[in-house]
């Protein structure tokens, strides 16, 4: 699917949905998931009340990280879920989102961006392998303001993004 620059800023798709039952491990890809209002992704270890109920990272960011000379030299391959993100997006420019932006996921779920980046501890698996991690710079966190089902391939759309 080809995206125009305008479409790239507002619409994309779910490339991968990732879930884990414990913290501190890569998340496993699943075909479908359910977002629960004020909680996060059903059955995910990172779900719960607070600002970081759901995490998003673009596949474009993951590809960029794995193409860096250090990763290539070490033979490191990273993919969706390796950064512990719940939703790996494609075609949506996450860097254009502001705190408070509203993002529709699938047919009915709605996220509100609550945090951009986070402090990455130096003990995360990616940091241990590479000495760097993109989550502090390019990871996006959100609260679930309306729950709903989602599946790989579903559209993800920015419906509100004021500065």
C-alpha positions in Angstrom: 0.0 0.0 0.0 1.4 3.4 -1.0 0.9 6.4 1.2 1.0 10.0 0.2 2.7 12.4 2.7 -0.7 13.7 3.9 -2.0 10.2 4.4 1.3 9.1 6.1 0.8 11.7 8.7 -2.8 10.7 9.6 -3.4 7.1 8.6 -1.6 3.8 8.6 -2.2 0.2 9.6 -1.5 -2.2 12.4 1.6 -4.1 11.2 1.8 -6.3 14.4 0.1 -6.7 17.7 2.4 -7.9 20.5 1.7 -9.3 23.9 3.6 -10.9 26.8 2.5 -12.4 30.1 5.6 -11.2 31.9 7.7 -8.0 31.9 11.3 -7.9 30.7 10.9 -10.1 27.7 10.2 -9.6 24.0 6.5 -9.6 23.2 5.0 -12.4 21.0 3.0 -11.4 17.9 -0.7 -12.2 17.9 -3.2 -11.8 15.1 -5.9 -10.1 17.2 -6.2 -8.2 20.4 -8.7 -6.4 22.6 -8.0 -3.0 24.0 -9.7 -2.4 27.4 -10.7 1.1 28.4 -8.5 2.6 31.1 -6.4 -0.6 31.2 -4.5 -1.5 28.0 -4.1 -4.6 25.9 -6.0 -7.6 27.4 -3.6 -10.2 28.9 -0.5 -8.1 28.5 1.9 -7.8 31.5 2.3 -4.0 31.0 -1.4 -3.2 31.0 -2.9 -1.4 34.0 -4.0 2.1 35.0 -1.7 5.0 34.3 -0.2 6.9 31.4 1.5 3.9 29.7 -1.4 1.5 29.1 -0.4 0.8 25.5 2.8 1.3 23.6 3.3 2.0 19.9 6.3 1.9 17.7 6.6 2.2 13.9 8.0 -0.7 11.8 9.9 2.0 10.0 11.8 2.9 13.3 12.5 -0.8 13.9 14.0 -1.2 10.4 16.1 1.9 10.9 17.5 0.5 14.2 18.4 -2.8 12.6 20.1 -1.1 9.6 22.5 0.9 11.8 26.2 -0.2 11.4 26.5 -1.4 15.0 23.5 -3.8 14.6 24.7 -5.1 11.2 28.2 -5.6 12.5 26.9 -7.7 15.5 24.4 -9.6 13.3 21.5 -8.3 15.4 18.0 -8.7 13.9 15.1 -7.1 15.7 11.5 -7.1 14.8 8.0 -6.3 16.1 7.6 -7.0 19.8 11.4 -7.0 20.5 11.1 -3.4 21.9 8.1 -4.5 24.1 5.7 -2.4 22.1 2.0 -3.5 21.9 1.2 -2.1 18.5 3.7 -1.9 15.7 2.4 0.6 13.1 3.1 1.0 9.5 2.7 4.1 7.4 1.7 6.4 10.3 4.2 9.1 11.3 4.2 8.7 15.0 6.7 11.5 15.4 4.0 14.0 14.3 1.8 13.0 17.3 1.4 15.3 20.3 0.4 14.6 23.9 -3.4 14.5 23.8 -3.7 13.3 20.2 -6.5 10.9 19.6 -5.9 7.8 17.5 -8.6 5.4 16.3 -7.5 1.8 16.2 -9.6 -0.7 14.2 -13.3 0.0 14.0 -14.0 1.4 17.5 -11.1 1.6 19.9 -9.6 5.0 20.7 -6.3 5.9 22.2 -5.1 9.2 23.7 -1.4 9.8 23.4 -0.1 10.3 27.0 3.7 10.1 26.7 6.3 10.4 24.0 9.3 8.3 24.7 10.5 7.0 28.1 13.6 6.7 30.0 15.1 3.4 29.0 17.0 1.5 31.6 20.4 0.2 30.5 19.4 -3.4 31.4 16.8 -3.8 28.6 17.6 -6.6 26.2 17.9 -4.3 23.2 20.2 -2.0 25.0 22.3 -4.9 26.2 22.7 -6.2 22.6 23.3 -2.9 20.8 24.1 -0.3 23.4 21.2 1.8 22.2 17.4 1.6 22.1 14.9 3.6 20.1 12.1 3.5 22.6 13.2 6.7 24.5 13.2 8.6 21.2 10.5 7.1 19.1 8.2 5.0 21.3 4.7 6.4 21.9 2.5 5.6 24.9 -1.2 6.0 25.2 -4.3 5.5 27.4 -7.2 3.5 26.1 -10.2 6.0 26.2 -12.5 3.6 24.4 -12.0 -0.2 24.2 -12.5 -2.4 21.2 -11.2 -5.3 19.1 -8.2 -4.9 16.7 -6.5 -7.1 14.2 -3.3 -7.0 12.2 -4.0 -5.0 9.0 -6.6 -2.8 10.6 -6.4 0.9 9.9 -5.0 3.2 12.6 -6.0 6.8 12.1 -5.2 10.1 13.8 -8.5 11.8 14.5 -7.3 14.7 16.6 -3.8 16.2 17.0 -3.7 19.8 18.2 -0.5 21.3 19.6 
